[in-house]
């Protein structure tokens, strides 16, 4: 049975290394959100560095999730001191469980505060796609899907929560 891949991306106002209270708050809330989502029904896995490095994205060992990649519009730093982005890559059993995890509870509360941490963007912040049961999506696939969504819009191979598709390529109910 196909599984749902979800890639999210946003450019932060400040680098992850910024000692300001808002950055520390973002980290703390992010950790709590990860803990909550990791036990949410339908959550299968999320990309995490194999070595457990916190705050290291570029150059970390992501195992089967592949080398860390970002969309072409990301123009900020790529070192631990200058990186100013938040990205996730996860696997779900289906659309309903992923949507519920994103738009309810602690994550929903965090979404209402996104303007505190993220720059405004004309680019999409997430993309979904179906993968075979035995596949692990890669960071580069997520970037390619997000860039395709930005340039060409939704399609069965790349879509959003508001304009979803079924695994067989038919439009689904949002």
N, C-alpha and C positions, 0 to 999 in steps of 0.2 A: 504494500500500500504506500503511495507517495507520501512524502512528508513536506512540510512547509518550511522554507527558509526565509528568514527575516534579517535584512541588513539595515542598520540605522547609521546616520552620519550627521554631525553638526559641527560647526566651527565655533569654538569658544571665544569669548571676549578677551580672556586672559589665558596665558599658558598654564598648563596643569601644575607647574612648579611654583606658581605665584602663591606667596604665603598669606594673601589677603583672606579675611574671614569668608567672603563669598565663595572662594575657591575651595577652602576647607569644608564649607557647608555642602558644596556640590559633591565632593569626594565622599563625605559621610553619608549623605542621602543616597548617593549612587551605590554604595556598599549595601545599605539597607534594602534598596530596590533589588539589587542582584540576589540577595538572600531570599527575598519574598518571591521573586519570579522563579528562582531555581526550584521551588517546591510547588509552583502553580500547576494545577492539572493540565496535562498536555505539553508541558515543557520537556523537551528531550535532552538538549545540550546547548551550550554556548561556547564560543571560541574563547579560550583562555591560554595565556602563554604556558608552554609545557614546563618551564622552569619556575613558574609562579611569580615572575617579576611583576611588581606593581608599578604602574606608571610608565613602563617601557612598552612601546608599541612597535616602532621601527627597529628592526634587528632582533626582535625577540623570536624565540622558537615557538611557532604556533602549531606545530605538528601537522596533522591532516588538514587543518584549516588553511594551510599555505602561508606564503609570505604576506605580511601586512601590507595593504595597499589602500590608497585614498583616491577620491575623485580628482580629476584634473583641475577643478576649481579651487582646491585647497592650496593656499599660497603662503601659509605660515610655516613655522619651524618644524624640524624633524628630529631634533635632539631631545633628550629628557628635559633640558632646561627651556626649550622653546616650543615644544609641541602644544598646540592649542586646539584640540579636537576631542570629540567623543564619538566613538564608533562601536557598534555591537554587531555580532553575527550569531544567530541562534537557529535552532531547529525545533519545530513544533509538530504535534500530531495533526493539527488542523487550524483552520482560520478562526473559528470561534474561540478556541482556547488562547490563541495568540492575541486576538483583539481584546478579550476579557483581561488578560494580564497587562496589556498596555493601557487600556482606558478605564481601569478601575483601581481602587486602593491606593497604595503608596505611589505607584508609578503615575497614576492620574494626578495626584497631588504635585508630583515633581513636574509634570507637563505644564501645570498652571504657572509654574515659576520659571519656565525655560527662558523668558526674556531677561531674567536676572543673569543668566550664564552664557547664553548663545547669541551670536550675531544674527541679525535678520538676514534671510537669504531668499533668492528667487528660485533656488534649487530645491528639489524634493528632499525630505528628511528621512524617508524610509522607502524600501521596496521589498516586495514579497515575490516568491516564485516557488514552484513545486519541484522537488527533487526525488529521484528514485529512493526507495527504502534503504538501500545499501550505500547511498552517496553522502559525502560530507561536503557541504558547499565551501568554497574558498573565499578569502577576502577579495581576490581579484574578480571572481564571479559577482560578488556583491557590488563592487565598484562598477563593473560593466553593466549590470542590471540597472543600477541607479542612474548612471550616465545615459543609458538607453531610454529610461523613463523620462529623464529631463529633455532629451532631444527628440524623442519620437512618441512619447505618451504611453498610456497603458496598453497592454497586449497580454495574451494568455501566458507569455513567457516572462512578464514583468508587470506587476500591478501594485495597487495600494489597498489599504483597508476600506477606503470609500468606493473603490471600483475593482472588486475582486473577481477572480476566475476560479473555476473548479479545476481539479487535476486533469480533466479531459479537454480543457480549453474553452468551456462554455462560460459565459458571464454568470457570476454568482450573485446572490442577494447580499447587499452590504449590511 
